[in-house]
């Protein structure tokens, strides 16, 4: 098998968390034939699952949105690091895939991605060499990464001088925000960097990039003003670069987009520059969405777009876990912890329950909440008013997440399930 085949149809075995202990190894493509059902107890818990219909809805909905905005999608692969999901995104119409590191890039390329962005600064000799090697191995591969300082450009030029046979790197200038992370802070810095790139031979300037997510609040008034101010800076730099011949490309890339206020930046990704522009939205969490942070941001976004409830993105990931102990009144200890589910933005949300032997889940009381997590334990509490509906040892409970990125990286594989929890496929992650 080729490396691409190995990534797309790997061998699963009981060394993977959530894979049946008594099952012989099988290829991913064989999973659907096993006849498993999560609520029948065919797989050990805790278990993260993806709901197929919701995933497919999200892929189609976002692709239709960017098409309507007249831009393209280059979703951030760091969210899932799943070759199977990369393939689904590309097949749905994504222009390419975005990554955060050269190591992630290599996985994406092996999985078949050929138009790629690294939405980050590349500064090490190993990474420069890695990009060049990948481009030598794949003649149709395009890699574009970010620059934000003369110091970084010095490193690029020094490496290229030591490797005269290397091809120029394609780069975008990142426009940054005060008190946030990377990116030039002023217009003057951006122009100085663009002029220096144009004067050298190690890199070619092909676009302008920014990331708006760190300033998002969920308040439409604030977020609209903030986004327009940021994108005005992007426009100004891009116009200057066109007017002064600083781009070395037939098509300028303009890219932004986290997963919180992506509609606001999407409207600003095709500025009129007097030359062709390709707007690229990089939102990554849309594939699975969530029940927490991004759902909260989606509500005002839906209002701006005029979307009815359930029309836009739908939560597609659930983590099922078992009640292992009920040691005190109004407290159940769940066999699920920080090693299984995201907790960096907010605690998991109980969304469904199913007693042992029950194949159809039911709703949970409104007062149920996870108040804390240890490595392998979750603390589920409820009000006195819901005491009669308390969970029992052995019961299964489903949890919604807040922040897909930091749940995906806790699993090597996830079964894809139908709405009745029959397993119909699987995806694997390579963090």
C-alpha positions as a printed Julia matrix, in Angstrom:
431×3 Matrix{Float64}:
   0.0    0.0     0.0
   1.11   3.58   -0.66
   1.48   6.11    2.17
  -1.75   7.72    0.99
  -3.57   4.37    1.09
  -2.19   3.69    4.58
  -3.48   7.04    5.84
  -6.88   6.76    4.19
  -7.54   3.09    5.01
  -5.38   2.25    8.03
  -5.5   -0.79   10.26
  -7.45  -0.42   13.51
  -6.84  -2.62   16.53
  -7.5   -2.76   20.27
  -4.52  -0.55   20.98
  -6.82   2.33   20.04
  -8.93   3.81   22.85
 -12.57   3.02   22.12
 -11.87   0.01   19.9
 -13.44  -3.28   21.09
 -11.0   -5.27   23.21
 -12.08  -8.62   21.74
 -12.14  -7.5    18.1
  -9.43  -8.66   15.72
  -7.67  -5.87   13.76
  -9.56  -4.49   10.76
  -9.18  -1.82    8.1
 -11.13   1.39    8.42
 -13.07   0.45    5.29
 -14.29  -2.71    7.05
 -15.76  -0.97   10.1
 -19.25  -0.56    8.64
 -19.51  -4.33    8.09
 -18.93  -5.09   11.78
 -22.55  -4.25   12.69
 -21.61  -2.27   15.8
 -24.01  -0.01   17.66
 -22.64   2.33   20.32
 -25.74   2.03   22.55
 -25.75  -1.77   22.26
 -22.46  -1.77   24.14
 -20.4   -2.97   21.18
 -17.59  -0.48   21.82
 -15.92   0.43   25.12
 -16.58   3.81   26.69
 -15.63   6.61   26.87
 -16.01   7.04   23.15
 -16.04  10.07   20.87
 -18.36   9.69   17.88
 -19.19  11.75   14.81
 -22.75  11.84   13.55
 -22.64  11.32    9.8
 -25.71  13.31    8.81
 -24.59  16.37   10.78
 -21.07  16.22    9.33
 -22.41  15.98    5.78
 -24.85  18.82    6.42
 -22.06  21.05    7.75
 -19.77  20.31    4.79
 -22.5   21.15    2.3
 -23.8   24.2     4.16
 -20.4   25.87    4.51
 -19.43  25.12    0.93
 -22.68  26.67   -0.28
 -22.03  29.72    1.88
 -18.55  30.45    0.54
 -19.8   29.89   -3.0
 -22.52  32.46   -2.37
 -19.95  34.91   -1.02
 -17.82  34.44   -4.14
 -14.82  33.11   -2.24
 -13.17  29.75   -1.6
 -12.64  27.54    1.42
  -9.24  26.41    2.69
 -10.35  24.9     6.02
  -7.87  24.61    8.85
  -6.72  21.01    9.05
  -5.35  21.4    12.58
  -8.92  21.09   13.86
  -9.19  17.41   12.97
  -5.85  16.24   11.52
  -7.95  13.53    9.89
  -7.13  12.39    6.34
 -10.66  11.06    5.94
 -12.16  14.44    6.87
  -9.65  16.28    4.66
 -10.86  14.13    1.78
 -14.49  14.91    2.56
 -13.74  18.63    2.67
 -11.9   18.54   -0.65
 -14.57  16.4    -2.29
 -17.2   18.89   -1.08
 -15.37  21.63   -2.98
 -12.68  23.08   -0.72
  -9.91  24.89   -2.66
  -7.26  23.45   -0.37
  -6.37  22.74    3.25
  -4.68  24.96    5.84
  -2.18  23.75    8.43
  -0.33  25.24   11.4
   2.99  23.38   11.1
   5.11  21.64    8.51
   4.55  18.34   10.33
   0.8   18.79    9.87
   1.41  19.78    6.25
   3.23  16.52    5.59
   0.23  14.53    6.83
  -2.1   16.53    4.63
   0.08  16.1     1.57
   0.32  12.35    2.16
  -3.47  12.33    2.38
  -3.75  14.01   -1.02
  -3.9   17.78   -0.35
  -2.11  19.74   -3.1
  -3.09  23.38   -2.48
  -2.03  24.23    1.04
  -1.54  27.14    3.4
   0.5   27.24    6.58
  -1.29  29.9     8.62
   1.78  30.43   10.73
   5.34  31.68   10.55
   7.97  29.18    9.37
  11.37  29.9    10.93
  13.45  26.73   11.31
  15.92  25.21    8.86
  14.28  21.8     9.25
  10.93  23.25    8.2
  12.38  25.13    5.23
  14.0   21.89    4.1
  10.82  19.94    4.74
   8.75  22.24    2.53
  11.28  22.06   -0.27
  11.42  18.26   -0.04
   7.64  17.96   -0.23
   7.54  20.22   -3.29
  10.27  18.17   -4.96
   8.33  14.98   -4.3
   5.03  16.43   -5.57
   5.32  18.62   -8.64
   1.71  19.79   -8.28
   2.05  20.85   -4.62
   1.61  24.46   -3.61
   2.66  25.64   -0.12
   2.15  29.22    1.06
   3.18  30.34    4.55
   3.15  33.55    6.61
   5.83  36.14    7.28
   5.58  38.97    9.78
   9.08  40.28   10.41
  12.41  41.16    8.82
  14.02  38.81   11.33
  12.02  35.89    9.92
  12.88  36.96    6.38
  16.56  37.0     7.35
  16.27  33.33    8.3
  14.53  32.45    5.03
  17.15  34.26    2.98
  20.05  32.74    4.91
  18.69  29.22    4.37
  18.06  29.85    0.68
  21.59  31.22    0.23
  22.95  27.93    1.58
  20.68  26.0    -0.79
  20.97  27.75   -4.16
  18.98  25.04   -5.94
  15.88  25.67   -3.8
  12.84  27.35   -5.33
  11.55  30.63   -3.85
   9.05  30.2    -1.04
   5.56  31.6    -1.55
   4.6   33.83    1.37
   1.81  36.06    2.64
   2.27  38.99    4.99
   0.26  38.55    8.18
  -1.57  41.58    9.56
  -1.65  41.28   13.35
  -3.63  42.79   16.21
  -2.21  44.53   19.28
  -2.02  42.31   22.38
  -2.79  39.23   20.3
  -0.36  36.81   18.72
   1.61  37.0    15.47
   1.44  39.5    12.6
   2.82  42.96   11.79
   1.31  45.64   13.98
   1.59  48.67   11.68
   1.08  49.56    8.02
   4.68  50.79    7.83
   6.01  47.44    9.06
   3.96  45.61    6.45
   5.2   47.8     3.6
   8.81  47.58    4.71
   8.52  43.79    4.81
   6.83  43.64    1.4
   9.54  45.79   -0.17
  12.27  43.64    1.32
  10.61  40.42    0.06
  10.35  41.91   -3.45
  14.0   42.96   -3.44
  15.2   39.45   -2.61
  15.11  36.09   -4.34
  14.3   33.74   -1.47
  10.56  34.42   -1.32
   7.71  35.67   -3.47
   4.88  37.7    -2.0
   1.54  36.23   -3.14
  -0.99  37.52   -0.64
  -2.1   39.1     2.63
  -3.43  37.21    5.65
  -5.03  38.0     8.99
  -6.81  36.24   11.84
  -9.77  37.97   13.45
 -10.8   35.37   16.01
  -8.95  36.69   19.04
 -11.04  39.86   19.04
 -14.44  38.22   18.61
 -16.97  38.76   21.4
 -20.3   37.48   20.06
 -21.76  40.99   20.04
 -22.62  41.8    16.42
 -22.11  45.55   16.79
 -18.65  45.22   18.29
 -17.59  42.35   16.03
 -18.67  44.14   12.84
 -16.75  47.29   13.7
 -13.69  45.35   14.83
 -13.66  43.2    11.69
 -14.05  46.13    9.32
 -11.22  48.01   10.98
  -8.95  44.97   10.68
  -9.91  44.26    7.07
  -9.41  47.94    6.18
  -5.77  47.42    7.2
  -5.56  44.31    5.01
  -7.02  46.24    2.06
  -4.61  49.13    2.5
  -1.55  46.89    2.48
  -2.83  44.91   -0.5
  -3.56  48.06   -2.51
  -0.1   49.46   -1.79
   1.53  46.2    -2.86
  -0.4   46.16   -6.13
   0.32  49.83   -6.87
   4.03  49.36   -6.27
   4.47  46.01   -8.0
   5.36  44.14   -4.81
   3.26  41.03   -5.48
   4.84  38.33   -7.63
   1.75  36.39   -8.61
  -1.02  36.36  -11.18
  -3.63  36.07   -8.42
  -3.46  37.71   -5.0
  -4.54  35.55   -2.07
  -6.49  37.33    0.67
  -7.29  35.06    3.59
  -8.78  35.18    7.08
 -11.28  33.24    9.09
 -11.56  31.51   12.38
 -14.81  29.79   13.29
 -16.48  32.49   15.37
 -17.26  35.48   13.1
 -16.33  34.03    9.73
 -19.28  35.66    7.97
 -17.94  39.12    8.72
 -14.48  38.52    7.26
 -15.92  36.53    4.34
 -17.52  39.71    3.03
 -14.11  41.41    2.91
 -11.97  38.75    1.24
 -12.41  39.97   -2.36
 -11.15  43.58   -2.34
 -10.98  45.43   -5.65
  -7.27  45.59   -6.4
  -7.08  45.92  -10.17
  -5.85  42.33  -10.51
  -7.36  38.91   -9.8
  -8.01  38.12   -6.13
  -8.83  34.76   -4.54
 -10.48  35.09   -1.15
  -9.83  32.12    1.12
 -11.79  31.43    4.3
  -9.91  29.17    6.72
 -12.62  28.18    9.23
 -11.97  24.67   10.5
 -14.39  23.87   13.32
 -17.43  23.99   11.04
 -17.0   20.29   10.21
 -18.31  19.19   13.59
 -19.32  22.51   15.17
 -20.01  22.05   18.92
 -22.52  22.44   21.76
 -20.6   25.25   23.47
 -18.33  28.07   22.36
 -19.0   27.96   18.64
 -22.69  27.35   19.12
 -22.8   30.56   21.17
 -21.04  32.46   18.39
 -23.25  30.86   15.75
 -26.46  32.29   17.21
 -25.66  35.96   16.42
 -24.06  34.8    13.16
 -27.32  33.05   12.2
 -29.19  36.25   12.97
 -26.89  38.2    10.65
 -27.4   35.61    7.89
 -31.13  35.19    8.46
 -30.79  31.45    9.16
 -33.58  29.59   10.92
 -32.72  27.32   13.88
 -31.03  24.14   12.63
 -30.52  25.52    9.14
 -26.85  26.37    9.59
 -24.13  24.42   11.41
 -25.14  21.48   13.62
 -23.2   19.8    16.44
 -21.8   16.55   15.07
 -19.51  15.3    17.85
 -20.58  13.55   21.05
 -18.59  11.81   23.77
 -20.4    8.92   25.46
 -19.26   7.85   28.91
 -20.4    5.69   31.81
 -21.53   6.59   35.31
 -19.01   4.77   37.47
 -19.97   5.94   40.95
 -22.63   7.91   42.82
 -20.78   8.53   46.1
 -22.76  11.52   47.42
 -26.19  13.1    47.0
 -26.44  15.06   43.78
 -23.06  13.83   42.51
 -22.13  11.21   39.95
 -18.59  10.43   38.88
 -18.34   9.91   35.15
 -15.61   7.74   33.61
 -14.47  10.58   31.34
 -11.91  13.28   31.97
  -9.39  15.72   30.55
  -7.78  12.96   28.49
 -11.06  12.44   26.61
 -12.8   15.77   26.06
 -12.08  19.49   25.66
 -12.12  21.7    28.74
 -10.02  24.72   27.71
 -12.95  27.0    26.81
 -15.75  25.54   28.93
 -16.86  22.31   30.55
 -18.64  19.55   28.57
 -22.43  19.73   28.37
 -24.64  16.7    29.21
 -26.98  16.24   26.23
 -28.48  12.71   26.41
 -28.72   9.57   28.55
 -29.33   5.88   27.95
 -29.7    3.2    30.61
 -27.96  -0.13   30.1
 -29.79  -2.11   27.44
 -31.61   0.96   26.08
 -30.93   1.74   22.41
 -32.78   5.06   22.19
 -31.33   7.98   24.19
 -33.5   10.42   26.1
 -33.07  14.0    27.28
 -31.25  14.92   30.47
 -32.59  17.24   33.21
 -31.77  20.9    32.7
 -29.86  21.15   35.99
 -27.27  18.51   35.05
 -23.8   19.98   34.62
 -20.16  18.96   34.7
 -18.5   21.1    37.35
 -14.96  19.72   37.16
 -12.73  17.22   35.37
  -9.75  15.19   36.49
  -7.57  13.21   34.09
 -10.06  10.33   33.9
 -13.07  11.53   35.93
 -15.91  13.99   35.43
 -18.03  15.48   38.23
 -21.71  15.53   37.25
 -23.99  17.46   39.6
 -27.69  18.39   39.63
 -30.24  20.28   41.7
 -32.45  18.83   44.46
 -35.44  19.36   42.18
 -34.02  16.71   39.81
 -33.12  14.18   42.51
 -35.75  11.72   41.27
 -34.06  11.76   37.84
 -30.58  11.06   39.18
 -28.31   8.83   37.06
 -27.37   5.34   38.23
 -24.14   3.39   38.11
 -23.65   1.85   34.68
 -25.85   4.35   32.86
 -24.46   5.92   29.67
 -24.45   9.7    29.24
 -23.59  11.71   26.12
 -21.72  15.0    26.34
 -21.44  17.85   23.91
 -18.12  19.61   23.55
 -16.88  23.16   23.54
 -14.0   23.52   21.06
 -13.55  20.63   18.59
  -9.8   21.17   18.15
  -8.96  20.12   21.69
 -11.23  17.09   21.6
  -9.99  15.65   18.31
  -6.41  15.6    19.57
  -7.37  13.3    22.45
  -8.36  10.44   20.12
  -6.61   8.32   17.5
  -9.89   7.32   15.86
 -13.6    8.07   16.03
 -16.46   5.96   14.71
 -18.92   7.7    12.4
 -22.47   6.85   13.42
 -25.97   7.11   12.03
 -28.65   8.84   14.06
 -29.51   5.49   15.7
 -25.84   5.09   16.7
 -25.09   2.3    14.23
 -21.43   2.58   13.23
 -21.16   3.21    9.49
 -17.57   4.46    9.07
 -14.57   5.74   10.97
 -12.03   8.55   10.82
  -8.51   8.61   12.18
  -6.46  11.49   13.56
  -2.72  12.14   13.18
  -1.58  14.7    15.73
